[in-house]
């Protein structure tokens, strides 16, 4: 089966996010008030072939921890978006 | 009210994603087979103050189209994650 998976990789809470801070500080002068806590990370999408949803999730969690994020400073959330059924 | 919002910004289908392609081509040599269609974009989180969920969504959709994405080459999905109730 082929499974569509997404991974959100964000800097951990408490770690300075200069990109997010820059956007947050720019928005008022662009006419958008009342925006706070802007954080910018990565959104990764992929299609993974495996025997089951569980095995796909385990494989993606492992590759995320090993290669797609830096677990020292980043948190990653793996989401199973759906089974393509092939 | 304060509303938690997330925005996923991805290159449109058909536009070459060199970062995703590089990850996809690296995974087999790292021991992960059966992964295809890797696309890498941005995941943005923020807290927005507004009168209603609808007004917050409209404001975020507008700032996304104007400043947080390039609508010529990128698609953006705005998701209301929840009402912080403040």
N, CA and C atoms of all chains as a GROMACS GRO file, in nm:
protein
  516
    1UNK      N    1   0.083  -0.120   0.000
    1UNK     CA    2   0.000   0.000   0.000
    1UNK      C    3   0.087   0.126   0.000
    2UNK      N    4   0.031   0.231  -0.061
    2UNK     CA    5   0.102   0.359  -0.060
    2UNK      C    6   0.027   0.456   0.030
    3UNK      N    7   0.103   0.524   0.114
    3UNK     CA    8   0.043   0.610   0.215
    3UNK      C    9   0.100   0.751   0.200
    4UNK      N   10   0.011   0.848   0.200
    4UNK     CA   11   0.053   0.988   0.195
    4UNK      C   12   0.080   1.035   0.338
    5UNK      N   13   0.198   1.090   0.359
    5UNK     CA   14   0.242   1.130   0.493
    5UNK      C   15   0.289   1.274   0.489
    6UNK      N   16   0.262   1.349   0.596
    6UNK     CA   17   0.322   1.481   0.608
    6UNK      C   18   0.396   1.492   0.740
    7UNK      N   19   0.498   1.575   0.739
    7UNK     CA   20   0.583   1.594   0.858
    7UNK      C   21   0.599   1.744   0.878
    8UNK      N   22   0.567   1.792   0.998
    8UNK     CA   23   0.592   1.932   1.032
    8UNK      C   24   0.712   1.937   1.126
    9UNK      N   25   0.812   2.012   1.088
    9UNK     CA   26   0.933   2.025   1.168
    9UNK      C   27   0.944   2.170   1.215
   10UNK      N   28   0.938   2.190   1.346
   10UNK     CA   29   0.941   2.326   1.402
   10UNK      C   30   1.050   2.333   1.508
   11UNK      N   31   1.110   2.451   1.521
   11UNK     CA   32   1.202   2.473   1.632
   11UNK      C   33   1.126   2.453   1.764
   12UNK      N   34   1.193   2.395   1.862
   12UNK     CA   35   1.129   2.373   1.993
   12UNK      C   36   1.090   2.506   2.056
   13UNK      N   37   0.988   2.502   2.140
   13UNK     CA   38   0.950   2.620   2.216
   13UNK      C   39   1.072   2.669   2.295
   14UNK      N   40   1.090   2.799   2.297
   14UNK     CA   41   1.200   2.854   2.376
   14UNK      C   42   1.325   2.876   2.294
   15UNK      N   43   1.332   2.814   2.176
   15UNK     CA   44   1.447   2.839   2.089
   15UNK      C   45   1.410   2.952   1.994
   16UNK      N   46   1.497   3.052   1.989
   16UNK     CA   47   1.470   3.171   1.910
   16UNK      C   48   1.449   3.135   1.764
   17UNK      N   49   1.343   3.191   1.706
   17UNK     CA   50   1.311   3.167   1.565
   17UNK      C   51   1.319   3.301   1.493
   18UNK      N   52   1.438   3.338   1.444
   18UNK     CA   53   1.458   3.472   1.387
   18UNK      C   54   1.367   3.498   1.267
   19UNK      N   55   1.343   3.395   1.186
   19UNK     CA   56   1.259   3.413   1.067
   19UNK      C   57   1.116   3.448   1.110
   20UNK      N   58   1.065   3.373   1.207
   20UNK     CA   59   0.931   3.402   1.256
   20UNK      C   60   0.922   3.538   1.322
   21UNK      N   61   1.026   3.573   1.398
   21UNK     CA   62   1.027   3.702   1.467
   21UNK      C   63   1.027   3.818   1.366
   22UNK      N   64   1.103   3.801   1.259
   22UNK     CA   65   1.108   3.904   1.155
   22UNK      C   66   0.971   3.924   1.091
   23UNK      N   67   0.905   3.814   1.059
   23UNK     CA   68   0.771   3.824   1.000
   23UNK      C   69   0.677   3.893   1.099
   24UNK      N   70   0.682   3.849   1.225
   24UNK     CA   71   0.592   3.906   1.326
   24UNK      C   72   0.611   4.056   1.341
   25UNK      N   73   0.737   4.099   1.339
   25UNK     CA   74   0.765   4.242   1.356
   25UNK      C   75   0.729   4.323   1.232
   26UNK      N   76   0.723   4.258   1.116
   26UNK     CA   77   0.690   4.329   0.992
   26UNK      C   78   0.540   4.347   0.975
   27UNK      N   79   0.461   4.256   1.027
   27UNK     CA   80   0.318   4.256   0.995
   27UNK      C   81   0.245   4.385   1.035
   28UNK      N   82   0.272   4.446   1.153
   28UNK     CA   83   0.198   4.569   1.187
   28UNK      C   84   0.217   4.679   1.084
   29UNK      N   85   0.338   4.695   1.032
   29UNK     CA   86   0.360   4.802   0.934
   29UNK      C   87   0.296   4.769   0.800
   30UNK      N   88   0.259   4.644   0.781
   30UNK     CA   89   0.190   4.604   0.658
   30UNK      C   90   0.038   4.607   0.677
   31UNK      N   91  -0.005   4.645   0.797
   31UNK     CA   92  -0.149   4.660   0.819
   31UNK      C   93  -0.214   4.545   0.895
   32UNK      N   94  -0.134   4.455   0.948
   32UNK     CA   95  -0.193   4.342   1.020
   32UNK      C   96  -0.153   4.348   1.167
   33UNK      N   97  -0.248   4.386   1.250
   33UNK     CA   98  -0.222   4.393   1.393
   33UNK      C   99  -0.273   4.266   1.462
   34UNK      N  100  -0.229   4.248   1.585
   34UNK     CA  101  -0.285   4.139   1.664
   34UNK      C  102  -0.232   4.002   1.627
   35UNK      N  103  -0.115   3.997   1.564
   35UNK     CA  104  -0.055   3.867   1.531
   35UNK      C  105   0.066   3.846   1.623
   36UNK      N  106   0.072   3.733   1.689
   36UNK     CA  107   0.184   3.704   1.778
   36UNK      C  108   0.225   3.557   1.765
   37UNK      N  109   0.337   3.526   1.825
   37UNK     CA  110   0.381   3.387   1.828
   37UNK      C  111   0.404   3.325   1.691
   38UNK      N  112   0.460   3.404   1.599
   38UNK     CA  113   0.485   3.350   1.465
   38UNK      C  114   0.608   3.258   1.470
   39UNK      N  115   0.590   3.137   1.422
   39UNK     CA  116   0.700   3.040   1.415
   39UNK      C  117   0.699   2.982   1.274
   40UNK      N  118   0.815   2.969   1.217
   40UNK     CA  119   0.825   2.919   1.079
   40UNK      C  120   0.913   2.796   1.076
   41UNK      N  121   0.857   2.688   1.025
   41UNK     CA  122   0.932   2.564   1.014
   41UNK      C  123   0.913   2.502   0.879
   42UNK      N  124   0.936   2.371   0.871
   42UNK     CA  125   0.927   2.301   0.743
   42UNK      C  126   0.802   2.213   0.740
   43UNK      N  127   0.743   2.205   0.623
   43UNK     CA  128   0.633   2.111   0.599
   43UNK      C  129   0.678   2.018   0.488
   44UNK      N  130   0.688   1.890   0.520
   44UNK     CA  131   0.738   1.791   0.424
   44UNK      C  132   0.625   1.696   0.389
   45UNK      N  133   0.604   1.672   0.261
   45UNK     CA  134   0.505   1.575   0.217
   45UNK      C  135   0.575   1.465   0.139
   46UNK      N  136   0.526   1.342   0.153
   46UNK     CA  137   0.583   1.231   0.077
   46UNK      C  138   0.482   1.118   0.067
   47UNK      N  139   0.508   1.029  -0.028
   47UNK     CA  140   0.428   0.907  -0.041
   47UNK      C  141   0.520   0.790  -0.011
   48UNK      N  142   0.479   0.704   0.083
   48UNK     CA  143   0.564   0.595   0.130
   48UNK      C  144   0.492   0.463   0.109
   49UNK      N  145   0.566   0.367   0.053
   49UNK     CA  146   0.510   0.234   0.031
   49UNK      C  147   0.545   0.146   0.151
   50UNK      N  148   0.447   0.072   0.199
   50UNK     CA  149   0.472  -0.016   0.314
   50UNK      C  150   0.362  -0.119   0.328
   51UNK      N  151   0.381  -0.209   0.426
   51UNK     CA  152   0.284  -0.317   0.445
   51UNK      C  153   0.160  -0.270   0.521
   52UNK      N  154   0.177  -0.169   0.605
   52UNK     CA  155   0.065  -0.124   0.688
   52UNK      C  156   0.087   0.021   0.726
   53UNK      N  157  -0.019   0.085   0.771
   53UNK     CA  158  -0.008   0.223   0.819
   53UNK      C  159   0.094   0.229   0.933
   54UNK      N  160   0.090   0.129   1.020
   54UNK     CA  161   0.179   0.130   1.138
   54UNK      C  162   0.326   0.122   1.096
   55UNK      N  163   0.356   0.035   0.998
   55UNK     CA  164   0.495   0.021   0.956
   55UNK      C  165   0.542   0.147   0.884
   56UNK      N  166   0.452   0.210   0.806
   56UNK     CA  167   0.488   0.335   0.739
   56UNK      C  168   0.516   0.443   0.842
   57UNK      N  169   0.428   0.452   0.942
   57UNK     CA  170   0.448   0.555   1.044
   57UNK      C  171   0.581   0.535   1.117
   58UNK      N  172   0.612   0.410   1.149
   58UNK     CA  173   0.738   0.382   1.220
   58UNK      C  174   0.858   0.421   1.134
   59UNK      N  175   0.852   0.387   1.005
   59UNK     CA  176   0.963   0.418   0.915
   59UNK      C  177   0.981   0.570   0.903
   60UNK      N  178   0.870   0.642   0.889
   60UNK     CA  179   0.879   0.787   0.871
   60UNK      C  180   0.926   0.854   1.001
   61UNK      N  181   0.876   0.805   1.115
   61UNK     CA  182   0.922   0.860   1.244
   61UNK      C  183   1.074   0.843   1.256
   62UNK      N  184   1.123   0.726   1.215
   62UNK     CA  185   1.267   0.700   1.227
   62UNK      C  186   1.348   0.790   1.134
   63UNK      N  187   1.304   0.801   1.007
   63UNK     CA  188   1.382   0.885   0.915
   63UNK      C  189   1.374   1.032   0.956
   64UNK      N  190   1.262   1.071   1.016
   64UNK     CA  191   1.249   1.209   1.062
   64UNK      C  192   1.347   1.238   1.175
   65UNK      N  193   1.356   1.146   1.271
   65UNK     CA  194   1.448   1.166   1.382
   65UNK      C  195   1.593   1.161   1.337
   66UNK      N  196   1.621   1.075   1.237
   66UNK     CA  197   1.761   1.056   1.196
   66UNK      C  198   1.808   1.161   1.096
   67UNK      N  199   1.720   1.197   1.001
   67UNK     CA  200   1.769   1.278   0.888
   67UNK      C  201   1.690   1.405   0.859
   68UNK      N  202   1.561   1.403   0.885
   68UNK     CA  203   1.479   1.515   0.837
   68UNK      C  204   1.461   1.625   0.940
   69UNK      N  205   1.504   1.600   1.062
   69UNK     CA  206   1.498   1.705   1.164
   69UNK      C  207   1.623   1.694   1.252
   70UNK      N  208   1.643   1.796   1.331
   70UNK     CA  209   1.750   1.795   1.431
   70UNK      C  210   1.682   1.786   1.567
   71UNK      N  211   1.676   1.665   1.625
   71UNK     CA  212   1.598   1.646   1.748
   71UNK      C  213   1.650   1.728   1.867
   72UNK      N  214   1.771   1.780   1.856
   72UNK     CA  215   1.824   1.862   1.965
   72UNK      C  216   1.748   1.994   1.976
   73UNK      N  217   1.715   2.050   1.860
   73UNK     CA  218   1.651   2.182   1.861
   73UNK      C  219   1.513   2.184   1.796
   74UNK      N  220   1.473   2.073   1.735
   74UNK     CA  221   1.346   2.075   1.661
   74UNK      C  222   1.251   1.965   1.709
   75UNK      N  223   1.123   1.996   1.705
   75UNK     CA  224   1.018   1.896   1.726
   75UNK      C  225   0.957   1.862   1.590
   76UNK      N  226   0.922   1.736   1.572
   76UNK     CA  227   0.861   1.694   1.446
   76UNK      C  228   0.731   1.619   1.474
   77UNK      N  229   0.631   1.648   1.391
   77UNK     CA  230   0.502   1.580   1.403
   77UNK      C  231   0.474   1.508   1.271
   78UNK      N  232   0.457   1.376   1.280
   78UNK     CA  233   0.427   1.296   1.161
   78UNK      C  234   0.276   1.272   1.155
   79UNK      N  235   0.216   1.303   1.039
   79UNK     CA  236   0.072   1.286   1.021
   79UNK      C  237   0.046   1.195   0.902
   80UNK      N  238  -0.033   1.091   0.923
   80UNK     CA  239  -0.076   1.006   0.812
   80UNK      C  240  -0.193   1.075   0.745
   81UNK      N  241  -0.173   1.119   0.621
   81UNK     CA  242  -0.277   1.198   0.552
   81UNK      C  243  -0.379   1.107   0.484
   82UNK      N  244  -0.338   0.986   0.449
   82UNK     CA  245  -0.435   0.898   0.384
   82UNK      C  246  -0.367   0.785   0.310
   83UNK      N  247  -0.445   0.684   0.284
   83UNK     CA  248  -0.398   0.563   0.216
   83UNK      C  249  -0.437   0.576   0.069
   84UNK      N  250  -0.336   0.574  -0.018
   84UNK     CA  251  -0.365   0.586  -0.160
   84UNK      C  252  -0.417   0.455  -0.217
   85UNK      N  253  -0.408   0.348  -0.138
   85UNK     CA  254  -0.473   0.222  -0.174
   85UNK      C  255  -0.415   0.148  -0.292
   86UNK      N  256  -0.289   0.176  -0.326
   86UNK     CA  257  -0.232   0.105  -0.442
   86UNK      C  258  -0.149  -0.013  -0.398
   87UNK      N  259  -1.108   3.751   2.070
   87UNK     CA  260  -1.066   3.612   2.083
   87UNK      C  261  -0.931   3.591   2.012
   88UNK      N  262  -0.856   3.497   2.066
   88UNK     CA  263  -0.727   3.463   2.003
   88UNK      C  264  -0.739   3.324   1.941
   89UNK      N  265  -0.691   3.315   1.820
   89UNK     CA  266  -0.708   3.192   1.743
   89UNK      C  267  -0.571   3.144   1.696
   90UNK      N  268  -0.547   3.015   1.716
   90UNK     CA  269  -0.422   2.956   1.667
   90UNK      C  270  -0.442   2.912   1.522
   91UNK      N  271  -0.352   2.956   1.437
   91UNK     CA  272  -0.366   2.931   1.293
   91UNK      C  273  -0.236   2.869   1.241
   92UNK      N  274  -0.247   2.778   1.146
   92UNK     CA  275  -0.127   2.732   1.076
   92UNK      C  276  -0.145   2.748   0.927
   93UNK      N  277  -0.034   2.767   0.860
   93UNK     CA  278  -0.033   2.788   0.716
   93UNK      C  279   0.074   2.696   0.656
   94UNK      N  280   0.034   2.615   0.558
   94UNK     CA  281   0.132   2.534   0.486
   94UNK      C  282   0.151   2.594   0.348
   95UNK      N  283   0.274   2.627   0.316
   95UNK     CA  284   0.306   2.688   0.187
   95UNK      C  285   0.393   2.590   0.109
   96UNK      N  286   0.342   2.542  -0.004
   96UNK     CA  287   0.415   2.444  -0.083
   96UNK      C  288   0.425   2.492  -0.227
   97UNK      N  289   0.535   2.455  -0.294
   97UNK     CA  290   0.544   2.480  -0.437
   97UNK      C  291   0.429   2.409  -0.508
   98UNK      N  292   0.373   2.473  -0.610
   98UNK     CA  293   0.263   2.412  -0.685
   98UNK      C  294   0.309   2.282  -0.751
   99UNK      N  295   0.214   2.192  -0.773
   99UNK     CA  296   0.242   2.070  -0.848
   99UNK      C  297   0.301   2.108  -0.983
  100UNK      N  298   0.402   2.037  -1.024
  100UNK     CA  299   0.461   2.062  -1.155
  100UNK      C  300   0.579   2.156  -1.150
  101UNK      N  301   0.594   2.227  -1.038
  101UNK     CA  302   0.712   2.313  -1.024
  101UNK      C  303   0.820   2.234  -0.952
  102UNK      N  304   0.938   2.231  -1.013
  102UNK     CA  305   1.048   2.152  -0.960
  102UNK      C  306   1.082   2.194  -0.817
  103UNK      N  307   1.096   2.094  -0.730
  103UNK     CA  308   1.130   2.118  -0.589
  103UNK      C  309   1.266   2.052  -0.564
  104UNK      N  310   1.374   2.127  -0.586
  104UNK     CA  311   1.507   2.067  -0.578
  104UNK      C  312   1.539   2.011  -0.438
  105UNK      N  313   1.490   2.080  -0.334
  105UNK     CA  314   1.517   2.034  -0.198
  105UNK      C  315   1.449   1.898  -0.174
  106UNK      N  316   1.324   1.888  -0.216
  106UNK     CA  317   1.252   1.760  -0.201
  106UNK      C  318   1.315   1.651  -0.284
  107UNK      N  319   1.356   1.685  -0.406
  107UNK     CA  320   1.418   1.586  -0.494
  107UNK      C  321   1.548   1.534  -0.434
  108UNK      N  322   1.625   1.624  -0.375
  108UNK     CA  323   1.752   1.583  -0.314
  108UNK      C  324   1.728   1.487  -0.198
  109UNK      N  325   1.631   1.519  -0.114
  109UNK     CA  326   1.598   1.429  -0.002
  109UNK      C  327   1.552   1.294  -0.057
  110UNK      N  328   1.465   1.297  -0.157
  110UNK     CA  329   1.411   1.172  -0.213
  110UNK      C  330   1.522   1.084  -0.269
  111UNK      N  331   1.618   1.146  -0.337
  111UNK     CA  332   1.725   1.068  -0.397
  111UNK      C  333   1.826   1.018  -0.294
  112UNK      N  334   1.830   1.083  -0.177
  112UNK     CA  335   1.924   1.041  -0.073
  112UNK      C  336   1.870   0.925   0.010
  113UNK      N  337   1.739   0.916   0.023
  113UNK     CA  338   1.682   0.821   0.119
  113UNK      C  339   1.719   0.675   0.090
  114UNK      N  340   1.720   0.629  -0.037
  114UNK     CA  341   1.754   0.487  -0.058
  114UNK      C  342   1.893   0.451  -0.004
  115UNK      N  343   1.991   0.539  -0.023
  115UNK     CA  344   2.125   0.507   0.025
  115UNK      C  345   2.133   0.512   0.177
  116UNK      N  346   2.033   0.571   0.240
  116UNK     CA  347   2.028   0.576   0.386
  116UNK      C  348   1.943   0.461   0.441
  117UNK      N  349   1.893   0.377   0.352
  117UNK     CA  350   1.821   0.258   0.398
  117UNK      C  351   1.670   0.269   0.391
  118UNK      N  352   1.618   0.375   0.329
  118UNK     CA  353   1.473   0.392   0.321
  118UNK      C  354   1.428   0.381   0.176
  119UNK      N  355   1.368   0.268   0.142
  119UNK     CA  356   1.317   0.250   0.006
  119UNK      C  357   1.168   0.281   0.002
  120UNK      N  358   1.120   0.298  -0.120
  120UNK     CA  359   0.975   0.312  -0.136
  120UNK      C  360   0.920   0.447  -0.099
  121UNK      N  361   1.006   0.549  -0.100
  121UNK     CA  362   0.959   0.684  -0.072
  121UNK      C  363   0.960   0.764  -0.202
  122UNK      N  364   0.850   0.829  -0.235
  122UNK     CA  365   0.844   0.908  -0.357
  122UNK      C  366   0.764   1.036  -0.332
  123UNK      N  367   0.770   1.123  -0.430
  123UNK     CA  368   0.692   1.245  -0.422
  123UNK      C  369   0.724   1.334  -0.304
  124UNK      N  370   0.853   1.343  -0.268
  124UNK     CA  371   0.890   1.428  -0.154
  124UNK      C  372   0.884   1.575  -0.196
  125UNK      N  373   0.810   1.653  -0.121
  125UNK     CA  374   0.799   1.797  -0.145
  125UNK      C  375   0.825   1.866  -0.012
  126UNK      N  376   0.902   1.972  -0.014
  126UNK     CA  377   0.936   2.042   0.109
  126UNK      C  378   0.894   2.188   0.098
  127UNK      N  379   0.812   2.230   0.193
  127UNK     CA  380   0.766   2.368   0.195
  127UNK      C  381   0.777   2.426   0.335
  128UNK      N  382   0.698   2.531   0.358
  128UNK     CA  383   0.703   2.598   0.487
  128UNK      C  384   0.578   2.568   0.569
  129UNK      N  385   0.598   2.555   0.699
  129UNK     CA  386   0.486   2.544   0.793
  129UNK      C  387   0.495   2.663   0.887
  130UNK      N  388   0.393   2.747   0.884
  130UNK     CA  389   0.394   2.870   0.964
  130UNK      C  390   0.285   2.859   1.070
  131UNK      N  391   0.319   2.888   1.194
  131UNK     CA  392   0.220   2.891   1.302
  131UNK      C  393   0.213   3.031   1.359
  132UNK      N  394   0.094   3.074   1.399
  132UNK     CA  395   0.078   3.206   1.461
  132UNK      C  396  -0.050   3.209   1.544
  133UNK      N  397  -0.056   3.308   1.632
  133UNK     CA  398  -0.178   3.332   1.709
  133UNK      C  399  -0.230   3.469   1.667
  134UNK      N  400  -0.357   3.474   1.627
  134UNK     CA  401  -0.414   3.596   1.570
  134UNK      C  402  -0.537   3.636   1.653
  135UNK      N  403  -0.541   3.765   1.688
  135UNK     CA  404  -0.655   3.817   1.762
  135UNK      C  405  -0.758   3.872   1.664
  136UNK      N  406  -0.884   3.840   1.687
  136UNK     CA  407  -0.989   3.889   1.597
  136UNK      C  408  -1.125   3.875   1.661
  137UNK      N  409  -1.228   3.924   1.590
  137UNK     CA  410  -1.363   3.921   1.644
  137UNK      C  411  -1.428   3.785   1.627
  138UNK      N  412  -1.388   3.713   1.525
  138UNK     CA  413  -1.450   3.584   1.498
  138UNK      C  414  -1.352   3.495   1.422
  139UNK      N  415  -1.381   3.366   1.420
  139UNK     CA  416  -1.299   3.272   1.342
  139UNK      C  417  -1.297   3.316   1.195
  140UNK      N  418  -1.414   3.360   1.145
  140UNK     CA  419  -1.424   3.395   1.004
  140UNK      C  420  -1.335   3.516   0.971
  141UNK      N  421  -1.336   3.617   1.061
  141UNK     CA  422  -1.255   3.735   1.032
  141UNK      C  423  -1.106   3.703   1.041
  142UNK      N  424  -1.070   3.615   1.137
  142UNK     CA  425  -0.930   3.575   1.148
  142UNK      C  426  -0.888   3.499   1.022
  143UNK      N  427  -0.972   3.407   0.977
  143UNK     CA  428  -0.937   3.330   0.857
  143UNK      C  429  -0.919   3.424   0.738
  144UNK      N  430  -1.009   3.522   0.723
  144UNK     CA  431  -1.000   3.615   0.610
  144UNK      C  432  -0.870   3.696   0.617
  145UNK      N  433  -0.835   3.742   0.738
  145UNK     CA  434  -0.713   3.821   0.753
  145UNK      C  435  -0.589   3.738   0.719
  146UNK      N  436  -0.588   3.613   0.769
  146UNK     CA  437  -0.470   3.528   0.746
  146UNK      C  438  -0.461   3.488   0.599
  147UNK      N  439  -0.576   3.459   0.537
  147UNK     CA  440  -0.574   3.426   0.393
  147UNK      C  441  -0.515   3.544   0.314
  148UNK      N  442  -0.556   3.666   0.352
  148UNK     CA  443  -0.507   3.783   0.279
  148UNK      C  444  -0.357   3.803   0.299
  149UNK      N  445  -0.310   3.794   0.426
  149UNK     CA  446  -0.166   3.816   0.446
  149UNK      C  447  -0.084   3.705   0.382
  150UNK      N  448  -0.142   3.585   0.376
  150UNK     CA  449  -0.071   3.474   0.311
  150UNK      C  450  -0.054   3.500   0.162
  151UNK      N  451  -0.162   3.545   0.098
  151UNK     CA  452  -0.153   3.572  -0.046
  151UNK      C  453  -0.062   3.691  -0.075
  152UNK      N  454  -0.062   3.789   0.016
  152UNK     CA  455   0.015   3.911  -0.012
  152UNK      C  456   0.162   3.900   0.027
  153UNK      N  457   0.189   3.835   0.142
  153UNK     CA  458   0.326   3.843   0.196
  153UNK      C  459   0.390   3.710   0.230
  154UNK      N  460   0.312   3.612   0.269
  154UNK     CA  461   0.373   3.490   0.323
  154UNK      C  462   0.394   3.381   0.219
  155UNK      N  463   0.340   3.402   0.100
  155UNK     CA  464   0.364   3.305  -0.007
  155UNK      C  465   0.377   3.381  -0.138
  156UNK      N  466   0.424   3.311  -0.238
  156UNK     CA  467   0.429   3.365  -0.373
  156UNK      C  468   0.323   3.291  -0.454
  157UNK      N  469   0.205   3.352  -0.473
  157UNK     CA  470   0.094   3.280  -0.536
  157UNK      C  471   0.123   3.236  -0.680
  158UNK      N  472   0.226   3.293  -0.741
  158UNK     CA  473   0.259   3.253  -0.878
  158UNK      C  474   0.311   3.108  -0.880
  159UNK      N  475   0.390   3.074  -0.779
  159UNK     CA  476   0.452   2.941  -0.781
  159UNK      C  477   0.416   2.856  -0.660
  160UNK      N  478   0.345   2.913  -0.562
  160UNK     CA  479   0.316   2.837  -0.439
  160UNK      C  480   0.166   2.831  -0.410
  161UNK      N  481   0.125   2.720  -0.353
  161UNK     CA  482  -0.009   2.705  -0.298
  161UNK      C  483   0.000   2.715  -0.147
  162UNK      N  484  -0.100   2.776  -0.085
  162UNK     CA  485  -0.101   2.788   0.061
  162UNK      C  486  -0.233   2.738   0.117
  163UNK      N  487  -0.224   2.666   0.228
  163UNK     CA  488  -0.344   2.615   0.295
  163UNK      C  489  -0.347   2.672   0.436
  164UNK      N  490  -0.454   2.746   0.467
  164UNK     CA  491  -0.470   2.803   0.600
  164UNK      C  492  -0.560   2.711   0.683
  165UNK      N  493  -0.514   2.675   0.803
  165UNK     CA  494  -0.591   2.586   0.890
  165UNK      C  495  -0.613   2.653   1.025
  166UNK      N  496  -0.739   2.660   1.068
  166UNK     CA  497  -0.769   2.710   1.202
  166UNK      C  498  -0.746   2.595   1.300
  167UNK      N  499  -0.644   2.609   1.385
  167UNK     CA  500  -0.608   2.500   1.474
  167UNK      C  501  -0.692   2.500   1.602
  168UNK      N  502  -0.742   2.618   1.639
  168UNK     CA  503  -0.823   2.620   1.760
  168UNK      C  504  -0.835   2.760   1.816
  169UNK      N  505  -0.936   2.776   1.900
  169UNK     CA  506  -0.966   2.903   1.963
  169UNK      C  507  -0.906   2.901   2.104
  170UNK      N  508  -0.816   2.997   2.131
  170UNK     CA  509  -0.753   3.001   2.263
  170UNK      C  510  -0.846   3.061   2.367
  171UNK      N  511  -0.957   3.118   2.321
  171UNK     CA  512  -1.063   3.162   2.411
  171UNK      C  513  -1.032   3.281   2.497
  172UNK      N  514  -0.931   3.359   2.460
  172UNK     CA  515  -0.897   3.475   2.545
  172UNK      C  516  -0.964   3.602   2.492
   0.00000   0.00000   0.00000
